């Protein structure tokens, strides 16, 4: 399963799937969830699973062999704190993101939807509370509601090498002036982690919860600059040195944000780095097309830190 090359900026395709949950009264409730098609390699039937010695997380069912490759299998329902009704028709989503291949057990897969990111709503505090803060977006389709899962957070809870909260910067940035960054990411937990990491590196960081919020912030700066031009006010590129953006975000994705920045006369000089778990060949080409300066795969915070410093060094050298 591959990304649709016909997708335009701010569009995505999602796979809708169900998790049949056993309720306390014995009834069944089918929770509806979704994942970006670009993260899914294939959908298979429930394989033969082998227990993994030393595993303490009850959501990790074990591993299985997929054409010579050993894959860990995670029960999504268990991770979400729910009891899934097991069936012979259960399906497994085989995925790849953050440079890792994994598999997730679900009850069934229903359909694929192509839509604009602006149809996806950010989750409220209630939704986050009952989902272990693992919902990044809500989609309403006709009479049903789909929850888009924060798969990166789920995966990093099992693979500690992907846990960005454990990462510490090696070097503190030595710049003649404070470097001001704008960070856009829809995951509240990752936003806090990345912000803390970059601040430890010596940067000043402003955050936005999605591309739309980041664009509104930049637009306000651009309007202020326009009003101040007659009195030689500072350029936006002197107020925000660099934008770091995720790609998958409700309301406006990172590609659309980058494109808007490049099209705006007051903003087009601001460097943009895309920091995402989805830097595939197709998405890398799309990032280049919309004008991203660099692209870094999550969870490589050290790589992100290095690239930010390189861009700032280049900017400093250019301004001399």
VEXDODO-257022 format. One record per residue (C-alpha): residue in one letter; x, y, z. Coordinates in Angstrom, 3 decimals. Layout:
N
<node><type>a</type><X>X</X><Y>Y</Y><Z>Z</Z></node>
...
END
This chain:
320
<node><type>x</type><X>0.000</X><Y>0.000</Y><Z>0.000</Z></node>
<node><type>x</type><X>1.550</X><Y>3.291</Y><Z>-1.084</Z></node>
<node><type>x</type><X>0.792</X><Y>6.981</Y><Z>-0.913</Z></node>
<node><type>x</type><X>-1.556</X><Y>8.297</Y><Z>-3.616</Z></node>
<node><type>x</type><X>0.601</X><Y>10.504</Y><Z>-5.905</Z></node>
<node><type>x</type><X>-2.498</X><Y>12.539</Y><Z>-6.842</Z></node>
<node><type>x</type><X>-2.939</X><Y>13.934</Y><Z>-3.339</Z></node>
<node><type>x</type><X>-2.633</X><Y>17.715</Y><Z>-3.243</Z></node>
<node><type>x</type><X>-1.404</X><Y>19.936</Y><Z>-0.417</Z></node>
<node><type>x</type><X>-3.496</X><Y>19.585</Y><Z>2.726</Z></node>
<node><type>x</type><X>-5.029</X><Y>16.290</Y><Z>1.561</Z></node>
<node><type>x</type><X>-4.600</X><Y>12.810</Y><Z>2.971</Z></node>
<node><type>x</type><X>-6.008</X><Y>9.315</Y><Z>2.779</Z></node>
<node><type>x</type><X>-6.939</X><Y>7.430</Y><Z>5.918</Z></node>
<node><type>x</type><X>-7.874</X><Y>3.827</Y><Z>6.639</Z></node>
<node><type>x</type><X>-10.945</X><Y>3.433</Y><Z>8.843</Z></node>
<node><type>x</type><X>-10.885</X><Y>0.436</Y><Z>11.173</Z></node>
<node><type>x</type><X>-12.918</X><Y>-0.911</Y><Z>14.068</Z></node>
<node><type>x</type><X>-12.060</X><Y>-2.191</Y><Z>17.518</Z></node>
<node><type>x</type><X>-14.921</X><Y>-4.276</Y><Z>18.934</Z></node>
<node><type>x</type><X>-14.901</X><Y>-3.560</Y><Z>22.666</Z></node>
<node><type>x</type><X>-16.540</X><Y>-5.666</Y><Z>25.372</Z></node>
<node><type>x</type><X>-18.642</X><Y>-3.489</Y><Z>27.687</Z></node>
<node><type>x</type><X>-19.203</X><Y>-4.057</Y><Z>31.406</Z></node>
<node><type>x</type><X>-22.805</X><Y>-5.185</Y><Z>30.746</Z></node>
<node><type>x</type><X>-21.626</X><Y>-7.815</Y><Z>28.240</Z></node>
<node><type>x</type><X>-22.636</X><Y>-5.849</Y><Z>25.152</Z></node>
<node><type>x</type><X>-20.320</X><Y>-4.920</Y><Z>22.269</Z></node>
<node><type>x</type><X>-19.317</X><Y>-1.428</Y><Z>21.209</Z></node>
<node><type>x</type><X>-17.430</X><Y>-0.852</Y><Z>17.946</Z></node>
<node><type>x</type><X>-14.979</X><Y>2.023</Y><Z>18.336</Z></node>
<node><type>x</type><X>-14.028</X><Y>3.668</Y><Z>15.053</Z></node>
<node><type>x</type><X>-10.435</X><Y>4.732</Y><Z>14.500</Z></node>
<node><type>x</type><X>-8.204</X><Y>5.785</Y><Z>11.624</Z></node>
<node><type>x</type><X>-4.579</X><Y>5.806</Y><Z>10.508</Z></node>
<node><type>x</type><X>-2.861</X><Y>7.574</Y><Z>7.617</Z></node>
<node><type>x</type><X>-2.644</X><Y>5.292</Y><Z>4.560</Z></node>
<node><type>x</type><X>0.978</X><Y>6.377</Y><Z>4.115</Z></node>
<node><type>x</type><X>1.872</X><Y>4.510</Y><Z>7.329</Z></node>
<node><type>x</type><X>0.289</X><Y>1.191</Y><Z>6.312</Z></node>
<node><type>x</type><X>2.270</X><Y>-1.336</Y><Z>4.279</Z></node>
<node><type>x</type><X>-0.392</X><Y>-4.056</Y><Z>4.170</Z></node>
<node><type>x</type><X>-3.360</X><Y>-5.585</Y><Z>5.980</Z></node>
<node><type>x</type><X>-3.165</X><Y>-9.270</Y><Z>6.893</Z></node>
<node><type>x</type><X>-5.116</X><Y>-11.893</Y><Z>8.812</Z></node>
<node><type>x</type><X>-4.216</X><Y>-12.737</Y><Z>12.378</Z></node>
<node><type>x</type><X>-0.854</X><Y>-14.615</Y><Z>12.203</Z></node>
<node><type>x</type><X>0.603</X><Y>-17.226</Y><Z>14.525</Z></node>
<node><type>x</type><X>2.161</X><Y>-15.276</Y><Z>17.383</Z></node>
<node><type>x</type><X>5.145</X><Y>-16.288</Y><Z>19.519</Z></node>
<node><type>x</type><X>5.494</X><Y>-14.906</Y><Z>23.036</Z></node>
<node><type>x</type><X>8.388</X><Y>-12.525</Y><Z>23.651</Z></node>
<node><type>x</type><X>10.370</X><Y>-13.380</Y><Z>26.824</Z></node>
<node><type>x</type><X>10.822</X><Y>-10.512</Y><Z>29.263</Z></node>
<node><type>x</type><X>7.866</X><Y>-8.546</Y><Z>27.921</Z></node>
<node><type>x</type><X>5.946</X><Y>-6.742</Y><Z>30.659</Z></node>
<node><type>x</type><X>3.496</X><Y>-4.615</Y><Z>28.669</Z></node>
<node><type>x</type><X>0.189</X><Y>-6.534</Y><Z>28.377</Z></node>
<node><type>x</type><X>-0.544</X><Y>-4.795</Y><Z>25.060</Z></node>
<node><type>x</type><X>2.455</X><Y>-6.447</Y><Z>23.411</Z></node>
<node><type>x</type><X>1.105</X><Y>-9.820</Y><Z>22.286</Z></node>
<node><type>x</type><X>4.397</X><Y>-11.182</Y><Z>20.981</Z></node>
<node><type>x</type><X>5.971</X><Y>-11.433</Y><Z>17.558</Z></node>
<node><type>x</type><X>5.345</X><Y>-13.183</Y><Z>14.258</Z></node>
<node><type>x</type><X>7.264</X><Y>-13.953</Y><Z>11.087</Z></node>
<node><type>x</type><X>6.276</X><Y>-11.997</Y><Z>7.988</Z></node>
<node><type>x</type><X>8.203</X><Y>-13.240</Y><Z>4.961</Z></node>
<node><type>x</type><X>11.386</X><Y>-13.753</Y><Z>6.973</Z></node>
<node><type>x</type><X>11.074</X><Y>-10.606</Y><Z>9.088</Z></node>
<node><type>x</type><X>10.164</X><Y>-10.792</Y><Z>12.777</Z></node>
<node><type>x</type><X>7.451</X><Y>-8.232</Y><Z>13.621</Z></node>
<node><type>x</type><X>6.150</X><Y>-7.205</Y><Z>17.066</Z></node>
<node><type>x</type><X>2.352</X><Y>-7.313</Y><Z>17.380</Z></node>
<node><type>x</type><X>0.514</X><Y>-4.804</Y><Z>19.568</Z></node>
<node><type>x</type><X>-3.088</X><Y>-5.128</Y><Z>20.708</Z></node>
<node><type>x</type><X>-4.387</X><Y>-1.583</Y><Z>20.222</Z></node>
<node><type>x</type><X>-7.448</X><Y>-2.172</Y><Z>22.399</Z></node>
<node><type>x</type><X>-5.327</X><Y>-3.272</Y><Z>25.364</Z></node>
<node><type>x</type><X>-3.022</X><Y>-0.274</Y><Z>24.960</Z></node>
<node><type>x</type><X>-6.071</X><Y>2.020</Y><Z>24.985</Z></node>
<node><type>x</type><X>-7.312</X><Y>0.357</Y><Z>28.191</Z></node>
<node><type>x</type><X>-10.162</X><Y>-1.535</Y><Z>26.504</Z></node>
<node><type>x</type><X>-11.048</X><Y>-5.209</Y><Z>26.226</Z></node>
<node><type>x</type><X>-11.264</X><Y>-6.368</Y><Z>22.627</Z></node>
<node><type>x</type><X>-13.576</X><Y>-9.205</Y><Z>21.593</Z></node>
<node><type>x</type><X>-11.303</X><Y>-11.678</Y><Z>19.843</Z></node>
<node><type>x</type><X>-12.525</X><Y>-13.148</Y><Z>16.553</Z></node>
<node><type>x</type><X>-11.107</X><Y>-15.364</Y><Z>13.811</Z></node>
<node><type>x</type><X>-11.767</X><Y>-12.466</Y><Z>11.436</Z></node>
<node><type>x</type><X>-9.462</X><Y>-10.045</Y><Z>13.282</Z></node>
<node><type>x</type><X>-7.048</X><Y>-8.078</Y><Z>11.088</Z></node>
<node><type>x</type><X>-3.477</X><Y>-6.839</Y><Z>11.531</Z></node>
<node><type>x</type><X>-2.219</X><Y>-3.494</Y><Z>10.215</Z></node>
<node><type>x</type><X>1.428</X><Y>-3.824</Y><Z>9.193</Z></node>
<node><type>x</type><X>2.943</X><Y>-0.349</Y><Z>9.376</Z></node>
<node><type>x</type><X>6.155</X><Y>1.590</Y><Z>8.853</Z></node>
<node><type>x</type><X>6.852</X><Y>5.002</Y><Z>10.379</Z></node>
<node><type>x</type><X>9.662</X><Y>6.519</Y><Z>12.442</Z></node>
<node><type>x</type><X>11.835</X><Y>4.116</Y><Z>10.439</Z></node>
<node><type>x</type><X>10.308</X><Y>1.119</Y><Z>12.259</Z></node>
<node><type>x</type><X>8.056</X><Y>-1.666</Y><Z>10.975</Z></node>
<node><type>x</type><X>5.396</X><Y>-2.832</Y><Z>13.433</Z></node>
<node><type>x</type><X>1.971</X><Y>-4.465</Y><Z>13.477</Z></node>
<node><type>x</type><X>-1.269</X><Y>-3.615</Y><Z>15.270</Z></node>
<node><type>x</type><X>-4.242</X><Y>-5.886</Y><Z>15.973</Z></node>
<node><type>x</type><X>-7.710</X><Y>-4.512</Y><Z>15.142</Z></node>
<node><type>x</type><X>-11.148</X><Y>-6.093</Y><Z>14.712</Z></node>
<node><type>x</type><X>-11.781</X><Y>-5.139</Y><Z>11.085</Z></node>
<node><type>x</type><X>-10.904</X><Y>-2.649</Y><Z>8.352</Z></node>
<node><type>x</type><X>-13.851</X><Y>-0.928</Y><Z>6.706</Z></node>
<node><type>x</type><X>-12.812</X><Y>1.650</Y><Z>4.113</Z></node>
<node><type>x</type><X>-10.364</X><Y>4.256</Y><Z>2.851</Z></node>
<node><type>x</type><X>-11.292</X><Y>7.948</Y><Z>2.835</Z></node>
<node><type>x</type><X>-9.646</X><Y>10.757</Y><Z>0.894</Z></node>
<node><type>x</type><X>-10.189</X><Y>14.169</Y><Z>2.451</Z></node>
<node><type>x</type><X>-8.712</X><Y>17.556</Y><Z>3.300</Z></node>
<node><type>x</type><X>-6.914</X><Y>18.083</Y><Z>6.590</Z></node>
<node><type>x</type><X>-9.264</X><Y>20.962</Y><Z>7.405</Z></node>
<node><type>x</type><X>-12.047</X><Y>18.400</Y><Z>7.936</Z></node>
<node><type>x</type><X>-10.133</X><Y>16.935</Y><Z>10.859</Z></node>
<node><type>x</type><X>-10.785</X><Y>18.587</Y><Z>14.213</Z></node>
<node><type>x</type><X>-8.263</X><Y>18.781</Y><Z>17.056</Z></node>
<node><type>x</type><X>-9.304</X><Y>16.615</Y><Z>20.043</Z></node>
<node><type>x</type><X>-10.733</X><Y>18.237</Y><Z>23.152</Z></node>
<node><type>x</type><X>-9.550</X><Y>17.503</Y><Z>26.698</Z></node>
<node><type>x</type><X>-12.331</X><Y>14.950</Y><Z>27.290</Z></node>
<node><type>x</type><X>-11.320</X><Y>12.887</Y><Z>24.265</Z></node>
<node><type>x</type><X>-7.682</X><Y>12.991</Y><Z>25.324</Z></node>
<node><type>x</type><X>-8.565</X><Y>11.923</Y><Z>28.866</Z></node>
<node><type>x</type><X>-10.237</X><Y>8.664</Y><Z>27.819</Z></node>
<node><type>x</type><X>-7.597</X><Y>7.789</Y><Z>25.188</Z></node>
<node><type>x</type><X>-4.351</X><Y>8.105</Y><Z>27.195</Z></node>
<node><type>x</type><X>-3.680</X><Y>11.360</Y><Z>25.312</Z></node>
<node><type>x</type><X>-3.259</X><Y>9.349</Y><Z>22.104</Z></node>
<node><type>x</type><X>-5.825</X><Y>10.974</Y><Z>19.790</Z></node>
<node><type>x</type><X>-4.481</X><Y>13.619</Y><Z>17.395</Z></node>
<node><type>x</type><X>-7.635</X><Y>14.285</Y><Z>15.378</Z></node>
<node><type>x</type><X>-11.376</X><Y>13.704</Y><Z>15.084</Z></node>
<node><type>x</type><X>-13.201</X><Y>13.120</Y><Z>11.797</Z></node>
<node><type>x</type><X>-16.976</X><Y>13.212</Y><Z>11.449</Z></node>
<node><type>x</type><X>-18.306</X><Y>11.207</Y><Z>8.489</Z></node>
<node><type>x</type><X>-22.093</X><Y>11.149</Y><Z>8.096</Z></node>
<node><type>x</type><X>-23.416</X><Y>9.579</Y><Z>11.324</Z></node>
<node><type>x</type><X>-20.132</X><Y>8.338</Y><Z>12.759</Z></node>
<node><type>x</type><X>-17.043</X><Y>9.728</Y><Z>14.437</Z></node>
<node><type>x</type><X>-13.500</X><Y>8.478</Y><Z>13.747</Z></node>
<node><type>x</type><X>-10.548</X><Y>8.980</Y><Z>16.085</Z></node>
<node><type>x</type><X>-7.127</X><Y>9.385</Y><Z>14.481</Z></node>
<node><type>x</type><X>-4.537</X><Y>7.757</Y><Z>16.715</Z></node>
<node><type>x</type><X>-1.131</X><Y>9.109</Y><Z>17.691</Z></node>
<node><type>x</type><X>0.705</X><Y>6.022</Y><Z>16.469</Z></node>
<node><type>x</type><X>4.121</X><Y>7.537</Y><Z>17.209</Z></node>
<node><type>x</type><X>3.284</X><Y>7.878</Y><Z>20.899</Z></node>
<node><type>x</type><X>1.899</X><Y>4.340</Y><Z>21.029</Z></node>
<node><type>x</type><X>4.985</X><Y>2.889</Y><Z>19.362</Z></node>
<node><type>x</type><X>7.451</X><Y>4.874</Y><Z>21.489</Z></node>
<node><type>x</type><X>5.817</X><Y>3.541</Y><Z>24.665</Z></node>
<node><type>x</type><X>6.976</X><Y>0.074</Y><Z>23.601</Z></node>
<node><type>x</type><X>10.286</X><Y>0.891</Y><Z>21.902</Z></node>
<node><type>x</type><X>12.331</X><Y>3.038</Y><Z>24.281</Z></node>
<node><type>x</type><X>14.797</X><Y>3.916</Y><Z>21.518</Z></node>
<node><type>x</type><X>11.966</X><Y>5.965</Y><Z>19.950</Z></node>
<node><type>x</type><X>11.061</X><Y>7.743</Y><Z>23.191</Z></node>
<node><type>x</type><X>12.112</X><Y>11.359</Y><Z>22.585</Z></node>
<node><type>x</type><X>11.522</X><Y>12.257</Y><Z>26.242</Z></node>
<node><type>x</type><X>14.671</X><Y>10.274</Y><Z>27.090</Z></node>
<node><type>x</type><X>16.876</X><Y>12.197</Y><Z>24.648</Z></node>
<node><type>x</type><X>19.186</X><Y>14.974</Y><Z>25.775</Z></node>
<node><type>x</type><X>21.099</X><Y>17.474</Y><Z>23.600</Z></node>
<node><type>x</type><X>24.852</X><Y>16.926</Y><Z>23.471</Z></node>
<node><type>x</type><X>25.852</X><Y>20.512</Y><Z>22.763</Z></node>
<node><type>x</type><X>24.503</X><Y>23.910</Y><Z>23.704</Z></node>
<node><type>x</type><X>24.062</X><Y>26.302</Y><Z>20.768</Z></node>
<node><type>x</type><X>26.590</X><Y>29.155</Y><Z>20.754</Z></node>
<node><type>x</type><X>25.063</X><Y>31.949</Y><Z>18.705</Z></node>
<node><type>x</type><X>25.720</X><Y>35.695</Y><Z>18.916</Z></node>
<node><type>x</type><X>21.967</X><Y>36.258</Y><Z>19.273</Z></node>
<node><type>x</type><X>18.989</X><Y>34.275</Y><Z>20.554</Z></node>
<node><type>x</type><X>17.614</X><Y>31.919</Y><Z>17.874</Z></node>
<node><type>x</type><X>13.807</X><Y>32.025</Y><Z>17.737</Z></node>
<node><type>x</type><X>11.964</X><Y>28.937</Y><Z>16.525</Z></node>
<node><type>x</type><X>8.309</X><Y>28.257</Y><Z>15.779</Z></node>
<node><type>x</type><X>7.379</X><Y>24.595</Y><Z>16.378</Z></node>
<node><type>x</type><X>4.134</X><Y>23.168</Y><Z>14.944</Z></node>
<node><type>x</type><X>3.055</X><Y>19.670</Y><Z>16.015</Z></node>
<node><type>x</type><X>-0.401</X><Y>18.279</Y><Z>16.761</Z></node>
<node><type>x</type><X>0.785</X><Y>15.870</Y><Z>19.456</Z></node>
<node><type>x</type><X>0.704</X><Y>17.734</Y><Z>22.769</Z></node>
<node><type>x</type><X>3.136</X><Y>15.286</Y><Z>24.370</Z></node>
<node><type>x</type><X>5.655</X><Y>15.477</Y><Z>21.525</Z></node>
<node><type>x</type><X>5.276</X><Y>19.240</Y><Z>21.334</Z></node>
<node><type>x</type><X>6.333</X><Y>19.548</Y><Z>24.988</Z></node>
<node><type>x</type><X>9.203</X><Y>17.090</Y><Z>24.562</Z></node>
<node><type>x</type><X>10.628</X><Y>18.716</Y><Z>21.414</Z></node>
<node><type>x</type><X>10.215</X><Y>22.212</Y><Z>22.889</Z></node>
<node><type>x</type><X>12.062</X><Y>21.205</Y><Z>26.067</Z></node>
<node><type>x</type><X>14.870</X><Y>19.578</Y><Z>24.064</Z></node>
<node><type>x</type><X>15.349</X><Y>22.614</Y><Z>21.819</Z></node>
<node><type>x</type><X>15.250</X><Y>24.994</Y><Z>24.773</Z></node>
<node><type>x</type><X>17.970</X><Y>22.952</Y><Z>26.474</Z></node>
<node><type>x</type><X>19.990</X><Y>23.423</Y><Z>23.285</Z></node>
<node><type>x</type><X>19.707</X><Y>27.170</Y><Z>23.734</Z></node>
<node><type>x</type><X>16.855</X><Y>28.116</Y><Z>21.398</Z></node>
<node><type>x</type><X>13.774</X><Y>30.218</Y><Z>22.149</Z></node>
<node><type>x</type><X>10.720</X><Y>28.192</Y><Z>21.112</Z></node>
<node><type>x</type><X>7.139</X><Y>29.232</Y><Z>20.389</Z></node>
<node><type>x</type><X>4.669</X><Y>26.380</Y><Z>19.761</Z></node>
<node><type>x</type><X>1.537</X><Y>25.832</Y><Z>17.675</Z></node>
<node><type>x</type><X>-0.795</X><Y>22.826</Y><Z>17.852</Z></node>
<node><type>x</type><X>-1.264</X><Y>22.542</Y><Z>14.084</Z></node>
<node><type>x</type><X>-0.416</X><Y>24.192</Y><Z>10.767</Z></node>
<node><type>x</type><X>-3.400</X><Y>26.526</Y><Z>10.889</Z></node>
<node><type>x</type><X>-2.412</X><Y>27.898</Y><Z>14.286</Z></node>
<node><type>x</type><X>1.188</X><Y>28.345</Y><Z>13.096</Z></node>
<node><type>x</type><X>0.006</X><Y>30.096</Y><Z>9.941</Z></node>
<node><type>x</type><X>-2.227</X><Y>32.459</Y><Z>11.915</Z></node>
<node><type>x</type><X>0.722</X><Y>33.348</Y><Z>14.161</Z></node>
<node><type>x</type><X>2.996</X><Y>34.004</Y><Z>11.180</Z></node>
<node><type>x</type><X>0.260</X><Y>35.959</Y><Z>9.386</Z></node>
<node><type>x</type><X>-0.100</X><Y>38.285</Y><Z>12.365</Z></node>
<node><type>x</type><X>3.645</X><Y>38.903</Y><Z>12.281</Z></node>
<node><type>x</type><X>3.477</X><Y>39.560</Y><Z>8.527</Z></node>
<node><type>x</type><X>0.636</X><Y>42.053</Y><Z>8.972</Z></node>
<node><type>x</type><X>2.574</X><Y>43.817</Y><Z>11.723</Z></node>
<node><type>x</type><X>5.597</X><Y>44.014</Y><Z>9.435</Z></node>
<node><type>x</type><X>3.462</X><Y>45.481</Y><Z>6.648</Z></node>
<node><type>x</type><X>2.232</X><Y>48.243</Y><Z>8.951</Z></node>
<node><type>x</type><X>5.751</X><Y>48.961</Y><Z>10.161</Z></node>
<node><type>x</type><X>7.470</X><Y>49.079</Y><Z>6.769</Z></node>
<node><type>x</type><X>7.242</X><Y>52.851</Y><Z>6.596</Z></node>
<node><type>x</type><X>9.158</X><Y>53.091</Y><Z>9.860</Z></node>
<node><type>x</type><X>11.579</X><Y>50.323</Y><Z>8.888</Z></node>
<node><type>x</type><X>10.207</X><Y>47.674</Y><Z>11.241</Z></node>
<node><type>x</type><X>11.922</X><Y>44.284</Y><Z>11.499</Z></node>
<node><type>x</type><X>11.280</X><Y>41.605</Y><Z>8.872</Z></node>
<node><type>x</type><X>9.431</X><Y>38.469</Y><Z>9.969</Z></node>
<node><type>x</type><X>12.609</X><Y>36.490</Y><Z>9.324</Z></node>
<node><type>x</type><X>14.183</X><Y>38.608</Y><Z>12.052</Z></node>
<node><type>x</type><X>11.361</X><Y>37.800</Y><Z>14.504</Z></node>
<node><type>x</type><X>11.099</X><Y>34.069</Y><Z>13.673</Z></node>
<node><type>x</type><X>14.411</X><Y>32.576</Y><Z>12.583</Z></node>
<node><type>x</type><X>13.059</X><Y>29.178</Y><Z>11.564</Z></node>
<node><type>x</type><X>9.879</X><Y>27.090</Y><Z>11.450</Z></node>
<node><type>x</type><X>9.864</X><Y>23.407</Y><Z>12.435</Z></node>
<node><type>x</type><X>6.708</X><Y>21.598</Y><Z>11.372</Z></node>
<node><type>x</type><X>5.211</X><Y>18.154</Y><Z>11.551</Z></node>
<node><type>x</type><X>3.493</X><Y>16.972</Y><Z>8.355</Z></node>
<node><type>x</type><X>0.368</X><Y>15.236</Y><Z>9.702</Z></node>
<node><type>x</type><X>-1.749</X><Y>17.829</Y><Z>11.502</Z></node>
<node><type>x</type><X>-5.500</X><Y>18.592</Y><Z>11.671</Z></node>
<node><type>x</type><X>-6.889</X><Y>21.678</Y><Z>9.899</Z></node>
<node><type>x</type><X>-3.640</X><Y>22.371</Y><Z>7.977</Z></node>
<node><type>x</type><X>-0.761</X><Y>19.984</Y><Z>7.343</Z></node>
<node><type>x</type><X>2.944</X><Y>20.798</Y><Z>7.182</Z></node>
<node><type>x</type><X>3.110</X><Y>20.814</Y><Z>3.386</Z></node>
<node><type>x</type><X>0.295</X><Y>23.362</Y><Z>3.116</Z></node>
<node><type>x</type><X>1.926</X><Y>25.495</Y><Z>5.819</Z></node>
<node><type>x</type><X>5.272</X><Y>25.431</Y><Z>3.999</Z></node>
<node><type>x</type><X>3.619</X><Y>26.359</Y><Z>0.698</Z></node>
<node><type>x</type><X>1.827</X><Y>29.329</Y><Z>2.292</Z></node>
<node><type>x</type><X>5.071</X><Y>30.561</Y><Z>3.841</Z></node>
<node><type>x</type><X>6.851</X><Y>30.405</Y><Z>0.479</Z></node>
<node><type>x</type><X>4.013</X><Y>32.246</Y><Z>-1.304</Z></node>
<node><type>x</type><X>3.904</X><Y>35.128</Y><Z>1.195</Z></node>
<node><type>x</type><X>6.248</X><Y>38.045</Y><Z>0.329</Z></node>
<node><type>x</type><X>6.814</X><Y>38.862</Y><Z>4.008</Z></node>
<node><type>x</type><X>7.512</X><Y>35.258</Y><Z>5.035</Z></node>
<node><type>x</type><X>9.175</X><Y>33.564</Y><Z>2.068</Z></node>
<node><type>x</type><X>12.706</X><Y>33.939</Y><Z>3.475</Z></node>
<node><type>x</type><X>11.878</X><Y>32.077</Y><Z>6.717</Z></node>
<node><type>x</type><X>13.543</X><Y>28.617</Y><Z>6.639</Z></node>
<node><type>x</type><X>11.242</X><Y>25.613</Y><Z>7.148</Z></node>
<node><type>x</type><X>12.294</X><Y>22.194</Y><Z>8.455</Z></node>
<node><type>x</type><X>9.780</X><Y>19.340</Y><Z>8.246</Z></node>
<node><type>x</type><X>10.117</X><Y>17.002</Y><Z>11.244</Z></node>
<node><type>x</type><X>7.888</X><Y>13.975</Y><Z>10.742</Z></node>
<node><type>x</type><X>7.602</X><Y>10.233</Y><Z>11.155</Z></node>
<node><type>x</type><X>6.589</X><Y>10.119</Y><Z>7.479</Z></node>
<node><type>x</type><X>9.633</X><Y>11.114</Y><Z>5.443</Z></node>
<node><type>x</type><X>9.147</X><Y>8.561</Y><Z>2.672</Z></node>
<node><type>x</type><X>10.607</X><Y>9.084</Y><Z>-0.820</Z></node>
<node><type>x</type><X>7.256</X><Y>10.368</Y><Z>-2.095</Z></node>
<node><type>x</type><X>6.744</X><Y>12.719</Y><Z>0.850</Z></node>
<node><type>x</type><X>10.351</X><Y>13.929</Y><Z>0.686</Z></node>
<node><type>x</type><X>9.775</X><Y>14.866</Y><Z>-2.965</Z></node>
<node><type>x</type><X>6.587</X><Y>16.671</Y><Z>-1.971</Z></node>
<node><type>x</type><X>8.433</X><Y>18.530</Y><Z>0.791</Z></node>
<node><type>x</type><X>11.037</X><Y>19.715</Y><Z>-1.703</Z></node>
<node><type>x</type><X>8.295</X><Y>20.785</Y><Z>-4.118</Z></node>
<node><type>x</type><X>6.552</X><Y>23.009</Y><Z>-1.569</Z></node>
<node><type>x</type><X>9.838</X><Y>24.615</Y><Z>-0.548</Z></node>
<node><type>x</type><X>10.999</X><Y>22.940</Y><Z>2.678</Z></node>
<node><type>x</type><X>14.668</X><Y>23.691</Y><Z>3.381</Z></node>
<node><type>x</type><X>15.355</X><Y>20.402</Y><Z>5.168</Z></node>
<node><type>x</type><X>13.462</X><Y>17.278</Y><Z>6.248</Z></node>
<node><type>x</type><X>14.200</X><Y>15.127</Y><Z>9.308</Z></node>
<node><type>x</type><X>12.611</X><Y>11.848</Y><Z>10.373</Z></node>
<node><type>x</type><X>11.267</X><Y>11.503</Y><Z>13.902</Z></node>
<node><type>x</type><X>12.559</X><Y>10.715</Y><Z>16.483</Z></node>
<node><type>x</type><X>15.985</X><Y>12.087</Y><Z>15.419</Z></node>
<node><type>x</type><X>16.119</X><Y>15.103</Y><Z>17.744</Z></node>
<node><type>x</type><X>19.904</X><Y>15.248</Y><Z>17.529</Z></node>
<node><type>x</type><X>19.646</X><Y>15.418</Y><Z>13.737</Z></node>
<node><type>x</type><X>17.019</X><Y>18.159</Y><Z>14.001</Z></node>
<node><type>x</type><X>19.236</X><Y>20.102</Y><Z>16.418</Z></node>
<node><type>x</type><X>22.193</X><Y>19.791</Y><Z>14.040</Z></node>
<node><type>x</type><X>20.214</X><Y>20.976</Y><Z>11.018</Z></node>
<node><type>x</type><X>18.793</X><Y>23.985</Y><Z>12.865</Z></node>
<node><type>x</type><X>22.325</X><Y>25.011</Y><Z>13.833</Z></node>
<node><type>x</type><X>23.553</X><Y>24.527</Y><Z>10.244</Z></node>
<node><type>x</type><X>20.778</X><Y>26.731</Y><Z>8.859</Z></node>
<node><type>x</type><X>21.429</X><Y>29.410</Y><Z>11.466</Z></node>
<node><type>x</type><X>25.176</X><Y>29.310</Y><Z>10.718</Z></node>
<node><type>x</type><X>24.387</X><Y>29.737</Y><Z>7.004</Z></node>
<node><type>x</type><X>22.059</X><Y>32.645</Y><Z>7.773</Z></node>
<node><type>x</type><X>24.664</X><Y>34.317</Y><Z>9.976</Z></node>
<node><type>x</type><X>27.345</X><Y>33.888</Y><Z>7.326</Z></node>
<node><type>x</type><X>25.015</X><Y>35.276</Y><Z>4.617</Z></node>
<node><type>x</type><X>24.191</X><Y>38.372</Y><Z>6.681</Z></node>
<node><type>x</type><X>27.836</X><Y>39.293</Y><Z>7.261</Z></node>
END
